[in-house]
Amino acid sequence: MLFWIGYAYILLPGFMDQQGQRSQSLGNVPVVVNAFLHEPPPGRRVGPVTQPLAGIKVLDFSEHGFVPSGAAALADWGADVVKLERPEGDPMREIIRQGLVADVDGYDYLFQLVNRNKRGVSINVLAPAGREVFERLVRWADVYITNQLPRVRRKLHTEPEDLFALNPRLVVARGHGQGQRGEGAEQGGFDSVSFWSRGGIGHMLTDPNAESLLSPRPAFGDVPSGMFLAGGICAALVHAQRTGEGVLVDTSLLNGANWTLSPDLAYASMTGAEPPRPTATPGTRSPLGWTYRTGDRRWLMLMMLDEERYWRPTCRALGREELIEKYADGAVRRAAWPEICNQLADTIGSLNRVELRDRLTRENCIFSLVASPPEVVTDPAVTENGYLMAHPNHPSLRLAAAPAQFDNELPAIRRAGPDKGEHTREVLTELGYTAEEIEALIASDAVVAKA
């Protein structure tokens, strides 16, 4: 298998090389220099669409949002991901129906978000015949992904040692609420509990004087934590293919929250105190790193950390040239931050968002109007860079792409998220079952297939 890194292809051991021979190197990874010696011009594609994980087979035995979203990222990057559902189906399918997330004409966009580009099978792994199908899938896979609690893994015999006994080269990836060790290892967790609450993010984003806790947006901790898991899986795949040894990968929603809140946690670890919260008093930080109200009641965020560099362009953009020389000296400007903030607030408050955007853009200032979700969906930077992908079965639905692109190509949804058991017959055929055997498995309720 070829991975494109820089200007060379990395041939991972255990995969076919360009002559169709299986590489057995377990030491230094052989490098095949690509014929292209120079980076292609922007927008030019070299060969077919690059899917770095093409050929990687993933068995996704997970539910809800966190861990399935990591499998969706792998699928975006070309992996063949088979989603395994129990006969009752993934509870994620009920979230919108239960009113936990806003409904749009009954379409389950949330399930699609974390299960696009996957095939779907449904198996009763407690039935002996279903267990045999499951074990064939484990032997087929390069990666196995789960968010099962320890007690469920013990019941289903899906602990890492059970899986490695079937496939010693397997990458086994687990997503947890709190982690695989210590207090909380046996407890479940959702992002509102393990990421938002226990991870400290809700505390730091809620006004200390508020009467209620600020609520997170849907899957606010699930989706980024799923990406963290996907990154760990990719690293483990490199190790597994270099050495022929299986790898166990773990992360948790709490771990994801720690990474997300890491500057505040570093401060707390050194001081034993809460980090200072941003104040609404003008002048407590640079006027070029402040938030202002526009004349049409929108929020404008300025963030120019190099105040010396951006002082003149910002004053010119806002038509306040008289401030340039008055506060040209950095120390004088620093002492006058409160006054400058108020003066800039008056000017910005007299201009609308279009005027401000045009003026600040002309001077190459670093800024943004605070956008609403409908504005993000139509943002030219979002649409032109392919950050939201068109859904193949719903004309208006756009789903966020896994946040990495390859060879300057736009990502795409190749298939919609599967119905329960949609690809059971197809996948079992690939595993070597005959049509008669598959129908017998369906008749015995060992597997479920879409009619």
Secondary structure as UniProt FT lines:
FT   STRAND          2..5
FT   TURN            6..7
FT   STRAND          8..11
FT   TURN            13..14
FT   TURN            18..19
FT   STRAND          31..33
FT   TURN            42..43
FT   TURN            52..55
FT   STRAND          57..61
FT   HELIX           66..76
FT   TURN            77..78
FT   STRAND          80..85
FT   TURN            87..88
FT   HELIX           91..94
FT   TURN            95..99
FT   TURN            105..106
FT   HELIX           109..115
FT   TURN            116..117
FT   STRAND          118..123
FT   TURN            125..126
FT   HELIX           128..140
FT   STRAND          143..146
FT   HELIX           150..156
FT   HELIX           160..166
FT   TURN            168..169
FT   STRAND          171..176
FT   TURN            183..186
FT   HELIX           191..197
FT   TURN            198..199
FT   HELIX           201..205
FT   TURN            208..209
FT   TURN            218..221
FT   HELIX           222..243
FT   STRAND          247..252
FT   HELIX           253..260
FT   HELIX           262..271
FT   TURN            282..283
FT   HELIX           287..289
FT   STRAND          291..293
FT   TURN            295..296
FT   STRAND          299..302
FT   HELIX           307..317
FT   TURN            318..319
FT   HELIX           322..326
FT   HELIX           330..335
FT   HELIX           337..348
FT   TURN            349..350
FT   HELIX           353..362
FT   TURN            363..364
FT   STRAND          367..369
FT   HELIX           373..378
FT   HELIX           380..384
FT   TURN            385..386
FT   STRAND          388..390
FT   STRAND          398..400
FT   TURN            407..408
FT   TURN            420..423
FT   HELIX           424..430
FT   TURN            431..432
FT   HELIX           435..443
FT   TURN            444..445
FT   STRAND          447..448
//
